[in-house]
Amino acid sequence: MKTIKSVNVGSFVLYGAILAALWTLVFGIYYYLLAWIFGAQSWFIDMNLLNWTGLTLASFFAIIWRMFLNAIGGALAGLVIAWVYNLVAGIMGGLSINVE
């Protein structure tokens, strides 16, 4: 039986930031592809090269910007989770797990 008495806060912060940024990238690309597929069906948009280029650049910069913003939120969430775990583990003595 092994006991985890504390976790590395920096690892949790990094994990939360990377996880949030990657999920933002995945969903950003998904919605970008939906805009490409179904955007031409919009009756009020004349889909020419300029509009496609504008959509591509605006989507790219929006996805990158949201990745940074969500990474900050993910880092903050990782910080809070690690801090709370260390606080509770200090009171209760840690989490006991069986490693085989």
N, C-alpha and C positions, 0 to 999 in steps of 0.2 A: 504494500500500500504506500503510495507516494502522496505527499501533500504539497499543494501549490499555495504558498503563503503570501505571495505578492506577484504582480505582473509588471513588466517593463512598460511604463507609461509612454515612452517614445515610440515603442513598437505599435501600441494601440493607436496612437495619433497618426502614424504613418499608414497603418493598415486602413483606418477609417477614411483618410484623405484619398488614398489610391482607389479604394472600393467605390467611394462616391463618384470620383472622376471617371472611372471606367464604366459605371452604370449610366452616367450622363452621356458618355460617348456612344454607348450601345443604343440607348433610346433616341439620342440625337440623330444618329445615322438611320435608324428605323423611320423616324418621322420625316427625315429628309428624303428618303426613298419614297415614302408615301406621297410627298409633295411632288416629286418627279413623276410618279405614276399617274396620280389623279389630278395634278395641277392643270394638265392640258384639257381636262374635261370641263373646266370652269368656263362658263359662257362669257364672263366679264373680263377675262384675261386673254390678251392676244399673246400667245406663247411664241415669241420670236427669240433669236439668239441673245438679244440684250436682256430680255426678261429672264431667260434661263441662266445667263451669267450672273445677273443680279441676285437671283434666288440662290445660286451656288455659293457666291461670296458671302452673302448675308447669312446663310445657314452655317457656313464654315465658321465665320467669326462668332456667331451666336453660340454655336456648340462649344468652341474653345473658351469663350467667356464664361458660359455656364459651368464648364468643367472646373474652372478655377474657383468660382463661387461655391459650387457644391463641394469641392475638395476642402474648402475652409470649414464648411458645416460638418463634413465627415470627420475632419481632424478634431473639431470641437466635441463631437459625439464620442470619438475614441478617447479623448481626454477625460470626459465625464465618466464614461464606463470604466476606464482603468482606475480612476480616482475612487469611485464608489466601490469597486471590487476590492481595492487595497484597504479601504476603510473598513468594510465589512469583514474581510479576511483577517484583519488585525484584531477585530473583536471576537470572531468565532474561531480563529486558529487556522483558517485556510480551507481549501477544498481538497478532500481526500479522493484519490482515484486509484483504480487498480490498473497497473501497467504490466502486460505480459509479453 
